């Protein structure tokens, strides 16, 4: 399948703003998103990697990626509020997740923050044009969520770094060309000091990627092994002692502003569930009962709280503030609320009348996949326990127990 753009790119209408900008993007998305990409459609078929790459490249050309990145590096130079508008419209549709979210939402912002001018011009357009897909090499088997305990080591000799170690739970490594690797340049006892960040090519000699099958049958997670991998100094991001600060900046971005569309996608899922239930006489009666009215009402509250987190974060950033530890509030709330909702969807749909209505069949397929995917949502980007510790320590400033 080839993505055929039937609407002119939004990027070409640079004078639009506010509601006109929203309308233009909404029109483009609805005109160009294939029905087979929509998981709430009976025509849904998971896109292949080439299809995903073609679709995301089309979205970029339309102005729906690299929205706030400078035009000098391939971005569209728009505002953070316009970035939010775009995410709201993306979230309103049951679209597939990006196969290059690490590149667009983590590696890109880090390169913008600490990369050299040459690195920005070399890496950033390739991310947006989908020529380079990135993954993130932070987690390690012996460190878990304790990022400061990582053991992957980088040693320097002239303009060459040699990296040795192992990363785990590296999402999408099997399809990526680059990995954002955090490695230790000093002794393990230094913890937060002596950490460096690198843009490592995954086709480099000494790199081995091994997929891990998850409970939904997919192999999106990977282990990545680095055996004396040579990395040029030109692929080192920032100074050798900037790795921890850059990593924290990555995680703040990841927890607070990445995938802003999640709240609006959550709302899309709720609307889909209710519509499917109303198509079935048994489920229509169930959702009208007080017990389920209350639980569905709680989902609405969860969604509105998540929207408020996102909108507050945008306001703070526009005003020049850092998100800091507040990013953990949004990440914690979304991951736990979404897991509760996923369990509720299966509980309801399991009570449908037989034979299943077509709309219920579509919903069951979609929400069974969401339920399995949601099991990881309280783990990736920092576990629930890590988020609670950050909130206790950095927001409430509670003393640590003995």
N, C-alpha and C positions, 0 to 999 in steps of 0.2 A: 504494500500500500504506500502510495506517495501522498504526502500532505499537500493539498491544493488550496492555496490561499484565495478565497473568494472575495474577501474584503481588503481594502488598502491598509497597509500598516498604520497602526496608531502613532508610531514614531514619526510618521511624516506630518502629523498634525500637531507640531510643537507648540502652537499658540493656544491649544486647548488647556483648560484647567478646571478644577472643581467638578461640578456635576456634568459639564460637557465632556470632560475627560473620562469620567465614569461611564457615560453613555457610549462613547466611542469604543472603549475597551470591552464593554459588555456586548456590544454589537459584534465586534471582531471575534470574540470567543465563541459566541453562539453560532456565528456563521461558519467558523472554521474547525471547531472541535468535532472530530469524527464520532458518530454514534457508537461505534465499536470501542471507543475509549471511555465511555461513560459507564461506570459500574452500576448505575441505577437503571440501565437500559437492558432490555431483553437481547439486544444485539451485541452486548459487551463481549469482548475478547481481549485478554491482556495483551498490550502492545509488545512487539518484539523490541530488542535493543535498537536496531536500525530505525524502526518506526518511532520510538521514543526520542532518538537523537534528531530525527527530521522534524518532529513536532516541537521540540524545545528550541530548535534553531528558528523555526517559524515564529514561535512566541517571542524570541529575542528580536527578530526583524520587525515585529509588530510593536515593540516597545515594552514587552511584558517581562523582561529580564534585564539585569544591569540598570535598573531604573534610576538609582541614585548615584551610580558610578560616574566619574568624570568622562566627558565625551572624548578626551584625549586618549583614554584607554578602552574605547569601544562602548562605554556606557551611554546613557541617554540624558544624564545631567539634570534629572528632575528632583523634586523634593521628597522628603520622607513621608509627607502626608499623601503625595501621589503614589508612593510605594504602598502605603496602607490601602488606598483605594483599589489599586491593582490587585492586592492580595484579597480584599473583600470579594471582588468579582471572580477571582480564581477559585476561592473557597466556596462560592455559591454553586459551583458545578462539581459533579462527581468525577473529577479528572484524576488520571494516574499521578502518582508521586513522581517528582523529578528524579531522573537517574544521575543528575549532576548537582544535587543540592549541596553536597560538601564543597564543591568548587565555587558555586555561586554564593553560598551563605556563610562559609567558614574560611576556606582558603583565600577567596577573593578579598574579603575585608581585612584579613591579616596582611596580605600582600600590599594592599592600599596603605595599611598603617605602618609597616616596618620594612617593606620591600624597597629596593633601589629603583631608580627611574627605569633602568634597563629591564628589571624584573617585571615591573608593572606593564611595560609595553610588550613584553614577551609572553607573559602568562595570562593577563586579564582578557584580551580579545579572544584568545584560544578557548578560554572557559565559556564565554558567552556564545561563541559561534559553535560550541559543542565539538571542537577539534580535540580538546583535552578534557577527559572526565577525571575527577579527583576522588580520593578516599582519604580517611583520617586515621593516622597511626598513632594513637595515644594509649589506649588500654593495653595492659600486659597481663599474662597469666599470674605472675606473683605479686602484682601491684593492685589488681582489682580496681576499685574506685579511688584508690589512693594514688593520684597522679604523681605526687612527689616521690613515690617509691619506685618509679620505673627504673629499669636496669639496662635497657638498650643503650649502647655506648657509641659515641662518635669520637674518633681521634684524628687529629689534623697533622698533615705533613705537607708543608708548602700550600699549594692551592688545591690539595686533595684532602677530603675527609673520608674516613673508612668507618662504616656503620656495621655493628654487629649486635644482634638481638632478635627479639620476637615480639610481634604485636598480635592481639586477638580481638575478636568481635569487630573486625574492620569491615564495615558495611560497604558492599559494592566493589571490593578490591579486585574481584575477578574480571570486572569490566573496565577498570580504571587505567589511565595512562600515568597518573602521578599520585603520589601519596604524601600528605602533609605529616611528616614524621617529627616527633619530639624525642630527642635523645640526650643522654647525659654526657657532658664533657668533663665533669669533676667527679669526686668521690661520692658514693651513695649517701654518705653521712651528711653531705651538703644539702640534701633534700631539695629545697626550692632554688638553690643557687647552682650555677654550672649546667643549665639546661639550654639546649639549642634546638632550633627548628629548621627543617630542610624540606625542599621540594624534590622528592626522590622519584626517578623514573622506575616504573615497575617492570620494564623490560631490561633493566640493568643487570649485568652479570652478578650472580649471588643472591638475587631476589627470588623467593619462591612463595607462591600464593596457594593456599589450600582451603577450598570452600568448606563451610560447616552447614549441615542440613538442620534447619529449624523445624519447629513443630507444625508449621504450615506446609511443609514439604519443599520449601524453597531453599536455595543455597546462597542467600544474599550476604550472610556473615562469612568472614574468612579469617584464617590465621595467615600472617605474613612473616616470613623468616628473612633475615638479613645476614648474609654470610660474607663478611669482608667486602661490602658493597662500596664502590668508589663513587663519591659525590663531589662535584666541582664546587669550589667556593662560590661561584656565581649562582649556585642553587641553594646556598645557605640563606635563610630568611632572617634578617636582623643580626645583631651581635650575638656571640656565643653565650652571653649571660642574660639575653633578653627572652629566652625561651619560655620561662615561667610566666613572665608578665604577658607575653603574647598568647600563651595558652589560656590564661585566665580571661584575657580579652575575648578569645574565641568562645569560651564557655559562657561568658556573659551574653555574648551575641546569640549563641545557640539557644540559651534558656529563655531569653526575653524577646528577641526580635525575629529569629528565624521562623520561617513558615508561619508568618502572621495569619495566613489564611485558615489556620486550624480551627479557630473559633467559628468561622463562617462555614467551614466544611462540616464541623460538628453539627451546626444548625441544619445543613443540607441532609445529613444523615437522620436527624430527628424527623424532619419533614417526610423523608422517604419512608421511615418506619411507620409513621402515622397514616400515610397514604396507603401503604400496603395493608395495614390492619383494617382500614375502612373498606377495603375491597372484599373482605371476608366477613360473613355474618357473625361468626363466633368471636373473631378478634375485635370486630366493631363494637360488640357488646362489652367485651372485656375492657377495652380502653376507656369506656364510658363509666366503668365502676370506680368507686371512690379510691380503692387501693391503688389502681394504676393511674388514676388522675393525679394523685399526690406524687407518685414516683416520676411520672412524666413532667409534672410541674417542677420537681427538683432538678430535672435535666435542663429545663429552660433557665432556671436560676444559675446552674453551673455554666451554661453557655454565656449568659449575660455577664457573669463575673469574669470569665475568660476574656470576653470582648473588652471589658473595662481595663483588665491588666494590659492588654495590647495597646489600647488607645492612650492609657496613662504613660506607658513606656515611650510611645511616639512623642507625646507632649514633652516628656522629660528630655528626650534627645534633641528635639527642636529647640528647647530652651538652653541647650548646652550642658545638660547634666549627664552624668554617667549612670547607667542602670545599676551596676554593682550587684550586690547580693539580692536585690529585688527580683532579678531574673529567676531566682529559685522559686519564688512564690507562684509565678505563672506556670513554670515547668511542673511543679508539684501538683498544682490544682488541675491542670489539663490532664496529666497522665492518670491520676487516680479517678477523676470524674469520667474520663473516657473509658476506662476499664469497667466502671460501674455501669455505664450506659451499654457497653458491648454485652455484658452479662444480661442486662434487662432485655435487649433485643432478642436474644436467643430464648429467653424464658417466655416471652410473649409469642414469638413465631412458632415455638414448639406446640402451641395449643391451637393452631389453625385447623380448620375443618378439612376433611379429605373428600375428594382429591384436592390437592393444593391449587389455589387460584394462580394464574400466571404471575400476577404482581407479587404474590407471596413467595413464589419460587425465585424470582429475581432478588427479592429482599433477603431471603435465606442464604442465597449464594453470596451476596455482598456482605452480610453481617457475620456469617461464619468466618469469612476471611478477616474481617475487622477484629473479631473476637480474638483470633489467634495472634494477629499482629499486635494487638493491644497488650498482650502479656509482656512484651519487651519494653513498653512505654515507661514503666516505672524503673527501668534499668538503664537504658541508653541516655546519654547526655548527663549522667550522674544519677545514681539510684535515689529512691525515696529517702533512704537513711542519710545519704550525703546532703540532700536538699534540706532535710530537717536540721542537720547539724549546722549548715551554713546559716539558716534562719535563726537558730538559737544563738550562735556565736556572733554573727556579724550584724544582725538586725536587732535582736533582743539583748545582745551583749550579756548573755547569761554566763556565770562563772562555770568552768568545767568541774564536774564532780571528781572526787578523789577515787 
